[in-house]
Amino acid sequence: MTHSAQIEYEMKSVKNSIRPFMKNTYEKGTAYTLAMAVVCLMVYINPSLARSAEYSSSSLCRGCHTDIYKQHSESMHEKSFTNPVFQSQYFNELLPQIEREPDLRIEAEACTACHSPIAYLKLRKHITSKEQVNPRMSGVTCDICHTITGYTGKRHGNGNFISKPSDIKLGPFKTNPCNFCG
């Protein structure tokens, strides 16, 4: 079982054990807060639970962040890789030009770093086919933004963010988190 799956399982177990005592929305909110506190305590006691080897799908966030998940799932961030304009420009225009102009490879990497950051981080190069991208992890997922710890270079932009999988989520940022993307 992956660390993410283990945390999700523990979270559901805590919620299910509390659910019979919930009578109204206020109590449900309190129960979810308590469940999160228990999971955080578990991670504090056993830090290895926080060392996930994989990024989580945005659907994992839906359990606690229903409204935010719904908003995100309909956003351009979520659809940044599957957007027909991006797909056409990237696959039909940019990739064929790389054969003639190898310097465009850097531009392609910057495109995929922002439009499908998890695939880019796994491959460590630009995407050459749609099949290289897991449909559940395409686009800008909740997890990629909430695991950004900084950026490389003098300024942030063009996907030069630093991120690695973790069950510990970061944010919100004091500045616009999209500033990491450019």
GIRA-V907201 format. One record per pair of residues at least 24 apart in sequence whose C-alpha atoms are under 6 Angstrom apart, sorted by sequence separation. I is the first residue (numbers start at 0). J is the second residue. D is the distance in Angstrom with one decimal. If there is no record, write none. Layout:
((I,J,D) (I,J,D))
This chain:
((114,138,5.4) (145,169,4.7) (155,179,5.1) (156,180,4.7) (157,181,5.2) (145,170,6.0) (156,181,3.7) (80,114,4.9) (79,114,5.1) (80,115,5.7) (113,158,5.2) (2,48,5.8) (112,158,4.9) (109,157,5.3) (2,51,5.1) (109,158,5.8) (80,137,6.0) (80,138,4.8) (79,138,4.8) (78,138,5.5) (77,138,4.8) (77,139,5.3) (76,139,5.0) (56,136,5.8) (57,140,5.6) (57,141,5.3) (55,142,6.0) (54,164,5.0) (53,164,5.4) (52,164,5.8) (51,164,5.6) (51,165,4.8) (50,165,5.4) (51,166,5.8) (49,165,5.9) (49,166,4.7) (49,167,6.0))
